[in-house]
């Protein structure tokens, strides 16, 4: 089933992801401009929340990468390293 349409790369998924990031950035910029006083008043708490979110995202990324490598090792052991063409 080599032609299943599930590819890990390509222009369309990357373009869609970049468009999503652009829209999210524009929306956050608009909200920050509209609520500038609130952001300045609560800057320490918001900074702490951003730090916690970044640490969580990095940890989740590392965990997913480690799990991916683990699955690849299992599949290589089961089917051999020549299973990927």
C-alpha positions in Angstrom: 0.0 0.0 0.0 2.7 2.5 -1.1 0.3 5.0 -2.6 -1.9 5.6 0.4 -1.5 9.4 0.2 0.1 9.8 3.6 3.3 11.6 3.1 5.5 13.2 5.7 6.4 16.2 3.7 5.1 18.3 0.9 4.2 21.9 0.0 0.5 21.8 0.9 0.7 20.8 4.5 3.6 23.2 5.1 1.7 26.1 3.4 -1.4 25.3 5.4 0.6 25.3 8.7 2.3 28.6 7.8 -1.1 30.2 7.0 -2.4 29.0 10.4 0.6 30.5 12.1 0.1 33.8 10.3 -3.6 34.0 11.2 -2.9 33.1 14.8 -0.2 35.8 15.0 -2.4 38.4 13.4 -5.2 37.6 15.9 -2.9 37.7 18.9 -1.4 41.0 17.7 -4.9 42.5 17.4 -5.9 41.2 20.8 -2.7 42.6 22.3 -3.3 46.0 20.8 -6.9 46.1 22.0 -6.0 45.0 25.5 -2.7 46.8 26.0 -3.5 48.1 29.6 -4.5 44.6 30.8 -1.3 43.1 29.4 0.9 45.7 31.0 -0.9 45.4 34.4 -0.6 41.6 34.4 2.8 41.2 32.8 4.5 39.0 35.4 1.6 36.5 35.5 1.4 36.3 31.7 5.2 35.9 31.4 5.0 32.9 33.8 2.1 31.4 31.8 4.1 31.8 28.6 7.1 30.2 30.1 5.1 27.2 31.4 3.5 26.7 28.0 6.8 26.9 26.2 8.3 24.3 28.6 5.3 22.1 28.2 5.5 22.3 24.4 9.2 21.5 24.3 8.7 18.5 26.7 5.8 17.2 24.6 7.8 17.5 21.4 10.7 15.6 22.9 8.4 12.9 24.2 6.7 12.5 20.8 10.1 12.4 19.1 11.3 9.8 21.5 8.1 7.7 21.0 8.6 8.0 17.2 12.1 6.7 17.4 11.0 3.9 19.7 8.3 2.9 17.2 10.8 3.1 14.3 13.2 0.8 16.2 10.4 -1.7 16.9 9.3 -1.7 13.2 13.0 -2.1 12.0 13.4 -5.0 14.4 10.2 -6.6 13.2 10.4 -6.0 9.5 14.0 -5.1 8.8 15.5 -1.7 8.0 14.8 -2.2 4.2 11.0 -1.8 4.9 11.3 1.9 4.0 11.6 2.5 0.3 
